[in-house]
Amino acid sequence: MRYFAYGSNMHPEQMSARCPSARLVGLARLVDFRLAFTRESKVTYPGSGVADVVAAPGHIVWGALYSISEPDLGALDRLEGAGVAYAREAVEVIDGEGETISAVTYVVIRKSAREIAPSVEYMSRMIAGARACGLARDYLERLESTFRGTPAQEDRPPSA
């Protein structure tokens, strides 16, 4: 099974701890979505906004594409609060070679009317994950601008 991670699960160490079968396949992008922080973490990062993807024509969310086993996907469902906090949804992502790949990702079920500021701890983990999986420098800069509280207005594909 392919899993598209765009939040703290981009981090290979975190995915390895959560899903021992997880193997980083490469980078991928989810087209016509934007990164948002529409849910408040209740457990792992209490009070912090946590990542979500929201439909937004013309925008792109970059992330890590993992291959994981069905049992590990079930474990990830439990960790992500599938059915309560997040819904596991089928998506089409574009890999580094321009191929369209079927994958699953998690989308917040009940989105806050306003975005919730992510904590320093959460954004630090997310940025570390983006670096560890090799996301492009300009996308990292956009994540860092979110970290500084000034979300980027552009969601164009980063340059290589």
Beta strands, then each sheet from edge to edge (+ up, - down):
strand 1: 2-5
strand 2: 23-40
strand 3: 49-67
strand 4: 86-95
strand 5: 100-108
sheet 1: 1+ 3- 2+ 4- 5+
end
